[in-house]
Amino acid sequence: MKKTIAGLLFLFLSAQAAPSHEIRAMTGLIFSKYLFSGEIDSLNRQQKLGSGIGVGWAFDLSPNMKLEVDALFNTKGAKTELQYAPGKTILGIYKNTSLAFPILCKYRLRKTASPYAALGPEFVFILSHYLTFPESGDTFNVADVTKKLVLAFNILLGYELPIGKWGLFAEIRYNRCLSNFFIDPEATVKCEAINFLLGGVYYL
């Protein structure tokens, strides 16, 4: 765990120290839900609205390829209906906050206004995790049974419009956890999200 964190920090600091070609800032909405294992698949899963904000650095790999490293603060979660008696359920809302570091390989069709696509892994550090029951007002801290670090994967499509030294972009990201969200290995829970991001670019 310590070696993983140290490696990520080294990569993040190296990205800042390297001669970057772009500095990116972004914010947007996140629609997320939890994917439960077969043992608890009877739960009614619903998407929960969250948000994200972050910055990124991008570097040229070739005329049309870039490597992008982002740092994103996200709020995600899920709505579920938990069964507490035969035929009776209660709404439960999971909410987590995280600091995520996506590493993306991005391809642009051209240097001018252009669509682009990217994919790559993401390292997610879970900062907090709660389960709330709105009907009763009870809130439970489930951080102790939640992993501190999970691995995810991103696939995204976007469009970038350069305006001199600045630029604007809009993109949609599909994000999927690859590892179990909870520590307990008997019940697998993963997070899936669709991110809609808007942002600006400064070209160095």
C-alpha positions in Angstrom: 0.0 0.0 0.0 2.8 2.5 1.0 4.8 1.6 -2.1 1.8 2.1 -4.3 1.0 5.5 -2.8 4.7 6.5 -3.1 4.8 5.4 -6.7 1.7 7.4 -7.6 3.0 10.5 -5.9 6.3 10.2 -7.7 4.4 9.9 -11.1 2.1 12.8 -10.2 5.1 15.1 -9.2 7.1 14.0 -12.2 4.2 15.0 -14.4 4.2 18.5 -12.9 8.0 18.8 -13.2 8.2 17.6 -16.8 7.9 20.1 -19.7 4.1 20.0 -20.0 2.2 21.1 -23.1 -1.2 21.5 -21.5 -2.7 22.4 -18.2 -6.3 21.3 -17.9 -9.1 22.2 -15.4 -12.4 20.4 -15.3 -15.7 20.0 -13.5 -18.9 18.2 -14.1 -21.6 15.8 -13.0 -21.3 12.1 -12.2 -24.0 9.4 -12.5 -22.9 6.4 -10.5 -24.2 3.1 -9.1 -22.9 0.1 -7.3 -22.7 -3.3 -9.0 -23.4 -6.0 -6.3 -22.3 -9.6 -6.5 -24.8 -12.5 -7.2 -25.3 -13.1 -3.4 -27.0 -9.7 -3.1 -28.1 -9.1 -6.6 -31.7 -8.9 -5.5 -31.1 -5.3 -4.4 -32.7 -2.6 -6.6 -29.8 -0.6 -7.8 -30.3 3.0 -8.8 -28.0 5.7 -10.0 -27.0 8.6 -7.7 -26.0 12.1 -8.9 -22.6 13.3 -7.8 -20.0 15.8 -8.9 -16.3 16.0 -9.8 -13.6 18.7 -10.0 -10.0 18.5 -10.9 -6.9 19.4 -12.8 -4.7 17.7 -15.4 -1.4 17.8 -17.3 -1.0 16.5 -20.8 2.2 15.7 -22.7 2.9 15.0 -26.4 3.8 11.4 -27.3 3.4 12.0 -31.0 1.7 14.6 -33.2 -1.7 13.0 -32.4 -1.1 11.1 -29.2 -0.9 12.6 -25.7 -0.4 11.2 -22.2 -2.7 12.9 -19.7 -2.5 12.6 -15.9 -5.4 14.0 -13.9 -6.1 14.6 -10.2 -9.9 14.5 -9.5 -11.9 15.0 -6.4 -15.2 13.1 -6.8 -18.4 12.4 -4.9 -20.1 9.2 -6.0 -22.5 6.6 -4.6 -25.6 4.6 -5.2 -29.3 4.3 -4.3 -30.4 0.9 -3.2 -33.5 -0.7 -1.7 -32.6 -2.9 1.3 -35.0 -5.7 2.4 -35.5 -5.7 6.1 -38.6 -8.0 6.2 -40.5 -10.2 3.7 -42.0 -7.9 1.0 -40.7 -4.7 2.8 -37.8 -2.6 1.7 -36.2 0.7 2.8 -34.2 3.2 0.7 -30.5 3.3 1.4 -28.1 5.8 -0.1 -24.4 5.2 -0.3 -22.1 8.2 -0.7 -18.3 8.2 -1.0 -15.7 10.8 -1.7 -12.5 10.0 -3.4 -9.3 11.4 -4.9 -8.7 9.7 -8.2 -5.6 9.7 -10.5 -6.5 8.7 -14.1 -3.6 8.0 -16.4 -4.9 8.4 -20.0 -3.5 7.7 -23.4 -5.4 10.2 -25.7 -5.7 10.3 -29.5 -6.8 13.5 -31.3 -7.6 13.6 -35.0 -5.9 16.9 -35.5 -4.3 19.9 -33.7 -7.2 22.2 -34.5 -10.8 21.8 -33.2 -11.1 18.1 -33.0 -12.9 15.1 -31.4 -10.6 12.8 -29.3 -10.8 9.5 -27.5 -8.8 8.2 -24.6 -8.5 5.2 -22.2 -6.4 4.2 -19.3 -6.3 3.0 -15.7 -7.3 5.0 -12.6 -6.1 4.8 -9.0 -8.8 5.8 -6.6 -8.2 6.7 -3.0 -11.4 6.5 -0.9 -11.6 9.4 1.6 -15.0 8.7 3.1 -17.9 6.3 2.7 -21.4 6.6 4.3 -24.7 4.7 4.2 -27.8 6.8 4.9 -31.4 5.8 5.4 -33.5 9.0 4.6 -36.7 7.6 6.1 -35.2 7.2 9.6 -32.4 9.8 9.3 -29.8 7.2 10.4 -26.3 7.5 8.9 -23.6 4.8 9.2 -19.9 5.3 8.5 -18.8 2.3 6.4 -15.3 3.5 5.8 -13.9 0.7 8.0 -15.2 -2.0 5.7 -14.2 -0.1 2.5 -10.8 -0.4 0.8 -8.7 2.7 0.9 -7.4 2.1 -2.7 -9.2 0.6 -5.6 -8.2 0.2 -9.3 -10.6 1.5 -12.0 -10.6 1.9 -15.8 -11.7 4.8 -18.0 -12.9 5.1 -21.6 -13.8 8.6 -22.8 -14.9 10.6 -25.8 -14.5 14.4 -26.0 -14.3 17.4 -28.2 -11.7 20.2 -27.8 -11.8 23.7 -29.3 -8.5 25.7 -29.2 -8.8 29.5 -28.9 -5.3 30.9 -29.1 -3.3 30.0 -26.0 -6.6 28.7 -24.4 -9.1 26.0 -25.2 -12.4 24.6 -24.2 -13.4 21.0 -24.0 -16.4 18.7 -23.2 -16.2 15.0 -22.7 -18.0 11.9 -21.4 -16.2 9.3 -19.4 -17.2 5.7 -18.6 -15.6 4.7 -15.3 -15.6 1.1 -13.9 -14.0 -0.3 -10.8 -11.9 -3.4 -11.5 -11.4 -4.4 -7.8 -13.8 -5.1 -5.0 -15.0 -1.9 -3.3 -15.4 -3.5 0.1 -12.8 -5.4 2.2 -15.1 -8.4 2.8 -14.2 -10.9 -0.1 -17.5 -12.8 0.2 -19.7 -10.1 -1.3 -18.2 -8.3 -4.3 -19.3 -4.7 -4.8 -17.9 -2.5 -7.6 -18.7 1.1 -8.7 -19.7 2.1 -12.2 -20.1 5.7 -13.3 -20.8 8.0 -16.3 -19.0 11.4 -16.0 -20.0 14.5 -18.0 -17.1 17.0 -17.8 -16.6 20.6 -19.0 -13.3 22.3 -18.8 -10.6 24.7 -20.0 -7.1 24.2 -21.4 -4.0 26.4 -21.2 -1.4 25.6 -23.9 2.2 26.1 -22.8 
